């Protein structure tokens, strides 16, 4: 099993304005979506795709937050799903 981790620091966040950073999680140069996203505080909307993490600050949240990204990958994850 391979476990990929990264911590992204977002600073200067403005309420309601999305901020994007690349999470850099990939297996053999193939970008992957993180399965775990955790913020160091509350008051943020956090989403991810295969290349980026997007954070939107909500009213009352701090202008800075760290986002922990994690992906667990095993051979079973790469196998095709049985049809049926």
MARKESE-428846 format. One record per residue (C-alpha): x, y, z; residue number from 1; residue in three letters. Coordinates in nm, 3 decimals, always signed. Layout:
N
+---------+---------+---------+-----+--------+
!      xx !      yy !      zz ! num ! residu !
+---------+---------+---------+-----+--------+
!       X !       Y !       Z ! NUM !    ALA !
...
+---------+---------+---------+-----+--------+
***
This chain:
84
+---------+---------+---------+-----+--------+
!      xx !      yy !      zz ! num ! residu !
+---------+---------+---------+-----+--------+
!  +0.000 !  +0.000 !  +0.000 !   1 !    UNK !
!  +0.116 !  +0.351 !  -0.080 !   2 !    UNK !
!  +0.008 !  +0.643 !  +0.140 !   3 !    UNK !
!  +0.056 !  +0.991 !  -0.004 !   4 !    UNK !
!  +0.027 !  +1.298 !  +0.219 !   5 !    UNK !
!  +0.063 !  +1.671 !  +0.177 !   6 !    UNK !
!  -0.015 !  +1.977 !  +0.387 !   7 !    UNK !
!  -0.115 !  +2.295 !  +0.205 !   8 !    UNK !
!  -0.101 !  +2.635 !  +0.375 !   9 !    UNK !
!  -0.358 !  +2.888 !  +0.260 !  10 !    UNK !
!  -0.310 !  +3.249 !  +0.376 !  11 !    UNK !
!  -0.477 !  +3.578 !  +0.296 !  12 !    UNK !
!  -0.813 !  +3.411 !  +0.239 !  13 !    UNK !
!  -1.101 !  +3.649 !  +0.164 !  14 !    UNK !
!  -1.456 !  +3.561 !  +0.272 !  15 !    UNK !
!  -1.643 !  +3.400 !  -0.018 !  16 !    UNK !
!  -1.347 !  +3.399 !  -0.260 !  17 !    UNK !
!  -1.217 !  +3.052 !  -0.354 !  18 !    UNK !
!  -0.842 !  +2.994 !  -0.331 !  19 !    UNK !
!  -0.675 !  +2.707 !  -0.519 !  20 !    UNK !
!  -0.348 !  +2.517 !  -0.476 !  21 !    UNK !
!  -0.212 !  +2.203 !  -0.640 !  22 !    UNK !
!  -0.201 !  +1.910 !  -0.395 !  23 !    UNK !
!  +0.062 !  +1.717 !  -0.597 !  24 !    UNK !
!  -0.072 !  +1.370 !  -0.508 !  25 !    UNK !
!  -0.005 !  +1.129 !  -0.794 !  26 !    UNK !
!  +0.078 !  +0.765 !  -0.859 !  27 !    UNK !
!  +0.325 !  +0.705 !  -1.145 !  28 !    UNK !
!  +0.260 !  +1.060 !  -1.275 !  29 !    UNK !
!  -0.119 !  +1.003 !  -1.278 !  30 !    UNK !
!  -0.301 !  +1.268 !  -1.073 !  31 !    UNK !
!  -0.529 !  +1.129 !  -0.801 !  32 !    UNK !
!  -0.812 !  +1.275 !  -0.592 !  33 !    UNK !
!  -0.729 !  +1.286 !  -0.219 !  34 !    UNK !
!  -0.957 !  +1.067 !  -0.008 !  35 !    UNK !
!  -0.897 !  +1.265 !  +0.312 !  36 !    UNK !
!  -0.915 !  +1.644 !  +0.344 !  37 !    UNK !
!  -0.890 !  +1.801 !  +0.690 !  38 !    UNK !
!  -0.872 !  +2.170 !  +0.780 !  39 !    UNK !
!  -0.692 !  +2.295 !  +1.093 !  40 !    UNK !
!  -0.998 !  +2.504 !  +1.178 !  41 !    UNK !
!  -1.366 !  +2.537 !  +1.108 !  42 !    UNK !
!  -1.547 !  +2.776 !  +0.879 !  43 !    UNK !
!  -1.417 !  +2.667 !  +0.538 !  44 !    UNK !
!  -1.556 !  +2.484 !  +0.239 !  45 !    UNK !
!  -1.287 !  +2.246 !  +0.114 !  46 !    UNK !
!  -1.307 !  +2.046 !  -0.210 !  47 !    UNK !
!  -1.054 !  +1.861 !  -0.425 !  48 !    UNK !
!  -1.017 !  +1.715 !  -0.770 !  49 !    UNK !
!  -0.733 !  +1.515 !  -0.925 !  50 !    UNK !
!  -0.495 !  +1.813 !  -0.924 !  51 !    UNK !
!  -0.615 !  +2.090 !  -0.690 !  52 !    UNK !
!  -0.759 !  +2.171 !  -0.349 !  53 !    UNK !
!  -1.004 !  +2.462 !  -0.336 !  54 !    UNK !
!  -1.073 !  +2.642 !  -0.007 !  55 !    UNK !
!  -1.345 !  +2.904 !  +0.044 !  56 !    UNK !
!  -1.344 !  +3.103 !  +0.367 !  57 !    UNK !
!  -1.681 !  +3.147 !  +0.533 !  58 !    UNK !
!  -1.782 !  +3.441 !  +0.752 !  59 !    UNK !
!  -1.611 !  +3.430 !  +1.092 !  60 !    UNK !
!  -1.324 !  +3.200 !  +0.988 !  61 !    UNK !
!  -0.957 !  +3.294 !  +1.005 !  62 !    UNK !
!  -0.780 !  +3.424 !  +0.693 !  63 !    UNK !
!  -0.529 !  +3.137 !  +0.716 !  64 !    UNK !
!  -0.574 !  +2.759 !  +0.733 !  65 !    UNK !
!  -0.369 !  +2.447 !  +0.671 !  66 !    UNK !
!  -0.530 !  +2.163 !  +0.473 !  67 !    UNK !
!  -0.412 !  +1.806 !  +0.523 !  68 !    UNK !
!  -0.451 !  +1.589 !  +0.211 !  69 !    UNK !
!  -0.414 !  +1.211 !  +0.206 !  70 !    UNK !
!  -0.452 !  +0.929 !  -0.045 !  71 !    UNK !
!  -0.424 !  +0.558 !  +0.025 !  72 !    UNK !
!  -0.353 !  +0.351 !  -0.285 !  73 !    UNK !
!  -0.328 !  -0.024 !  -0.323 !  74 !    UNK !
!  -0.321 !  -0.265 !  -0.616 !  75 !    UNK !
!  -0.691 !  -0.339 !  -0.552 !  76 !    UNK !
!  -0.768 !  +0.029 !  -0.617 !  77 !    UNK !
!  -0.617 !  -0.004 !  -0.964 !  78 !    UNK !
!  -0.803 !  -0.322 !  -1.062 !  79 !    UNK !
!  -1.109 !  -0.286 !  -1.285 !  80 !    UNK !
!  -1.444 !  -0.335 !  -1.114 !  81 !    UNK !
!  -1.624 !  -0.660 !  -1.208 !  82 !    UNK !
!  -1.918 !  -0.608 !  -1.439 !  83 !    UNK !
!  -2.243 !  -0.763 !  -1.352 !  84 !    UNK !
+---------+---------+---------+-----+--------+
***
